Amino acid sequence: MIATQDRVKMIETTVLSDDWYVLRKVTFDFLRSNGTWQRQSRETYDRGNGATILLRDPKSGNVVLTRQFRMPTFVNGHDGMMIEAPAGLLDDAAPDERIRAEVEEETGYRVRNLRKVFEAYMSPGSVTEKLYFYMGEYDPAERPGAGGGVAEEGEDLDVVEVPLNEALNMIERGEIVDGKTIMLLQHAALLQRPQGHTR
């Protein structure tokens, strides 16, 4: 099998915008499976990598999510108020360090028993971002801050605490439509399924 780097010849990269993050147009030749080369161009949006987490209280079974306004969903027909798992860009920090800080900024809670569960590219057709997914625990009595995000960065978040089963029902009702959040909630649901149980 031919290595991927031997199937791609970079021809030209043009920066289309770097107002907030970087949008590039990449022109390249790609060696198709039939042995012919084809010139293609794609736009790639580079906003850096990020991390996200599902916080769960091991005693009550509740999970902690956030609600915030997201303009891209608003212009695509949603009311814009997205219910999501806490998340943030790495900004050159290690993923586990960044997610601990992000959780306190957004929810006010401290993370216990942090563990990485997987990595995923969320929109590989156009966005370079890779997300690091974590699970963690929180104690409702251990909340050093109020959360809400960083006002200077335009964040204005509400903290949402619901039982895991209710969060799963919110997916079914179309109230949770964020991909990373659905992935983490479904992962948590699989973890609580009794061993040997099949559908």
Secondary structure, 3 states (H helix, E strand, C coil): CCCHHHCEEEEEEEEEECCCCEEEEEEEEEECCCCCEEEEEEEEEECCCEEEEEEECCCCCEEEEEEEECHHHHCCCCCCEEEECCEEECCCCCHHHHHHHHHHHHHCCCCEEEEEEEEEECCCCCECCEEEEEEEECCCCCCCCCCCCCHHHCCCCEEEEEEHHHHHHHHHCCCCCCHHHHHHHHHHHHHHCCCCCCC
